Amino acid sequence: MTHEDQQKNIIGKLKEIRPRDAIYPGIITIFIALAVFCFILTAQFLSKNINKGFMIDERSIEETLVTVDLENYYLVAKKAWINIELPNPELISPPHPATVASEPASSPPSAPPGETTPSPAPSPVERKQLSIQVLNSTSKQGLAGDLKNDLVHAGFVNISTGNSSTLEPITLISVKSNKVGDQLTEELKQTVSQKYDVEVIGALAEDDAFDVRIVIGLK
């Protein structure tokens, strides 16, 4: 049989095949391909779930651990006539915090016999409690009132004004040393020195009616 005869034979057989005869083998082939594809997907899905189910979850293991109650354990063992040596309680119980012995409070030393303890000096009063007298020794009117306003603005409120019978060249401040401390004296001096040349002189007498006396001078 020549080559041309073989080709004619093949063409003749193909012509004998009807389209209906090729449908069934095609359907079977597609069905087999779908079955294989579904099998592969199912196998992968089962493999992932099986691996996930058998993986060890450390967190879940820690959560499911049960703490052993030693007291109940030894009680049950005693009832069951099981001889178990109890551990040393000193090794189990936490150490108690060390207590520090408190030192007794030291009392102030008492004065030797025969010596009298001096009475404490009176504490200085506050600026609002000071009684202040402002005197004007010059012929210019209104200076005492202006200085009073400055002192009130600085926090000194108990102030009376008047005129001095003697003329002073500079402004003078006199205080009671037992009632007016150094701090208040310095504050008074700073307030007055904003307008005048100030000099702090000797202390006032204890029976004086005022705690502070300010005499406004020529400068």
C-alpha positions as CSV (number, residue, x, y, z in Angstrom):
1,M,0.0,0.0,0.0
2,T,1.4,3.3,-1.1
3,H,1.5,6.4,0.9
4,E,-1.4,7.9,-1.1
5,D,-3.5,4.9,-0.3
6,Q,-2.8,5.3,3.5
7,Q,-3.9,8.9,3.4
8,K,-7.0,8.0,1.5
9,N,-7.8,5.3,4.0
10,I,-7.4,7.7,6.9
11,I,-9.5,10.3,5.3
12,G,-12.2,7.7,4.6
13,K,-12.3,6.6,8.2
14,L,-12.5,10.2,9.4
15,K,-15.5,10.7,7.1
16,E,-17.1,7.7,8.5
17,I,-16.9,9.2,12.1
18,R,-20.1,11.0,13.0
19,P,-20.1,14.1,15.3
20,R,-22.5,12.2,17.7
21,D,-19.9,9.5,18.1
22,A,-17.3,12.1,19.3
23,I,-19.5,13.7,22.0
24,Y,-19.4,10.8,24.5
25,P,-15.6,10.4,24.6
26,G,-15.3,14.2,25.0
27,I,-17.7,14.2,27.9
28,I,-16.0,11.3,29.6
29,T,-12.6,13.1,29.2
30,I,-13.9,16.3,30.7
31,F,-15.5,14.4,33.6
32,I,-12.3,12.6,34.4
33,A,-10.3,15.9,34.3
34,L,-12.9,17.5,36.7
35,A,-12.7,14.5,39.0
36,V,-8.9,14.7,39.1
37,F,-9.0,18.4,39.8
38,C,-11.6,18.0,42.7
39,F,-9.5,15.2,44.1
40,I,-6.4,17.4,44.2
41,L,-8.3,20.3,45.9
42,T,-9.8,17.9,48.5
43,A,-6.4,16.3,49.2
44,Q,-4.8,19.7,49.8
45,F,-7.7,20.9,52.1
46,L,-7.5,17.7,54.2
47,S,-3.8,17.9,54.4
48,K,-3.9,21.5,55.8
49,N,-6.6,20.6,58.4
50,I,-4.8,17.5,59.5
51,N,-1.5,19.4,60.0
52,K,-3.3,22.2,61.8
53,G,-5.0,19.7,64.1
54,F,-1.8,17.9,65.1
55,M,0.3,21.1,65.6
56,I,1.2,21.7,69.2
57,D,-0.2,24.9,70.6
58,E,2.0,26.0,73.5
59,R,-0.4,28.6,74.6
60,S,-3.3,26.2,74.9
61,I,-1.1,23.7,76.8
62,E,-0.2,26.4,79.3
63,E,-3.8,27.3,79.7
64,T,-4.9,23.7,80.3
65,L,-2.2,23.1,82.9
66,V,-3.7,22.6,86.4
67,T,-1.9,23.8,89.5
68,V,-1.6,21.0,92.0
69,D,-3.0,21.8,95.4
70,L,-0.4,20.3,97.6
71,E,-2.6,20.5,100.7
72,N,-5.4,18.5,99.2
73,Y,-2.9,16.1,97.6
74,Y,-1.3,15.2,100.9
75,L,-4.7,15.0,102.6
76,V,-5.9,12.4,100.0
77,A,-2.6,10.6,100.2
78,K,-2.9,10.3,104.0
79,K,-6.4,8.9,103.8
80,A,-5.2,6.4,101.2
81,W,-2.4,5.3,103.6
82,I,0.2,6.5,101.2
83,N,3.4,7.5,103.0
84,I,4.7,10.8,101.5
85,E,7.3,12.9,103.1
86,L,6.3,16.5,103.4
87,P,8.8,19.0,102.1
88,N,10.5,21.5,104.4
89,P,8.1,24.4,104.8
90,E,11.0,26.8,105.1
91,L,11.9,25.9,101.5
92,I,8.4,26.5,100.3
93,S,7.2,29.6,102.2
94,P,8.6,32.9,101.0
95,P,11.1,34.6,103.3
96,H,9.6,37.1,105.6
97,P,10.8,40.7,105.2
98,A,13.4,41.6,107.7
99,T,12.1,44.0,110.3
100,V,14.2,46.9,111.0
101,A,14.4,47.9,114.6
102,S,13.1,51.4,115.1
103,E,15.5,53.7,117.0
104,P,13.9,55.5,119.9
105,A,13.3,59.2,119.2
106,S,16.0,61.3,120.7
107,S,14.7,63.8,123.2
108,P,16.1,67.3,123.2
109,P,18.9,67.7,125.7
110,S,17.8,69.1,129.0
111,A,19.5,72.1,130.5
112,P,22.0,71.4,133.2
113,P,20.8,72.1,136.8
114,G,21.4,75.6,137.9
115,E,21.0,77.0,134.3
116,T,17.8,78.7,133.2
117,T,16.6,78.1,129.7
118,P,16.1,81.5,127.9
119,S,12.6,82.1,126.8
120,P,12.2,82.1,123.0
121,A,12.1,85.5,121.3
122,P,8.7,86.5,119.9
123,S,8.3,85.6,116.2
124,P,8.0,88.4,113.7
125,V,4.5,89.4,112.7
126,E,3.2,89.4,109.1
127,R,3.1,92.5,107.0
128,K,-0.7,92.9,107.3
129,Q,-0.4,93.0,111.1
130,L,2.3,95.7,111.3
131,S,1.1,99.1,112.5
132,I,3.0,101.7,110.4
133,Q,3.1,105.5,110.9
134,V,4.2,107.7,107.9
135,L,5.2,111.3,108.8
136,N,5.9,114.1,106.3
137,S,8.7,116.4,107.5
138,T,8.8,118.5,104.4
139,S,6.6,121.5,103.4
140,K,5.3,119.6,100.3
141,Q,1.8,118.3,100.9
142,G,0.5,114.8,100.0
143,L,3.8,112.9,100.3
144,A,2.7,110.9,103.2
145,G,-0.5,109.8,101.4
146,D,1.4,108.9,98.3
147,L,3.9,106.7,100.2
148,K,0.9,105.1,102.1
149,N,-0.5,104.0,98.7
150,D,2.8,102.5,97.7
151,L,3.0,100.6,101.0
152,V,-0.6,99.3,100.7
153,H,0.2,98.1,97.2
154,A,3.2,96.2,98.7
155,G,0.9,94.5,101.2
156,F,1.2,96.7,104.3
157,V,-2.4,97.8,105.1
158,N,-2.4,99.1,108.7
159,I,-1.0,102.6,108.0
160,S,-1.6,106.1,109.5
161,T,-0.2,109.3,108.1
162,G,0.7,112.7,109.7
163,N,3.2,115.5,109.7
164,S,6.6,115.6,111.6
165,S,7.5,118.6,113.7
166,T,11.2,118.4,112.7
167,L,12.6,118.6,109.2
168,E,14.8,115.6,108.2
169,P,17.4,115.8,105.3
170,I,16.8,112.1,104.3
171,T,14.0,109.6,104.9
172,L,14.3,107.6,108.1
173,I,12.8,104.2,109.0
174,S,12.5,103.0,112.7
175,V,11.2,99.6,113.6
176,K,10.6,97.4,116.7
177,S,13.2,94.7,116.4
178,N,11.2,92.2,118.4
179,K,8.2,92.3,116.0
180,V,9.7,93.3,112.7
181,G,12.2,90.8,111.2
182,D,15.0,91.5,108.8
183,Q,13.0,90.4,105.9
184,L,10.1,92.8,106.5
185,T,12.5,95.6,107.2
186,E,14.2,95.0,103.9
187,E,10.9,94.9,102.1
188,L,9.9,98.3,103.7
189,K,13.3,99.7,102.7
190,Q,12.9,98.6,99.1
191,T,9.4,100.0,98.8
192,V,10.3,103.4,100.3
193,S,13.6,103.6,98.4
194,Q,11.8,103.7,95.1
195,K,11.1,107.4,95.8
196,Y,13.5,108.4,98.6
197,D,17.0,107.9,100.0
198,V,16.3,105.7,103.0
199,E,18.3,105.1,106.1
200,V,17.2,102.6,108.8
201,I,18.0,103.9,112.3
202,G,17.6,102.6,115.8
203,A,14.7,100.6,117.0
204,L,11.5,102.0,118.4
205,A,10.7,101.7,122.1
206,E,8.7,98.7,123.2
207,D,5.8,100.9,124.5
208,D,5.6,102.8,121.2
209,A,2.1,102.9,119.7
210,F,3.5,101.8,116.3
211,D,5.7,99.0,115.0
212,V,7.2,101.0,112.2
213,R,7.7,104.8,111.8
214,I,8.7,106.3,108.5
215,V,9.7,110.0,108.4
216,I,9.9,111.4,104.9
217,G,12.8,113.7,104.4
218,L,13.9,116.2,101.8
219,K,15.2,113.4,99.6
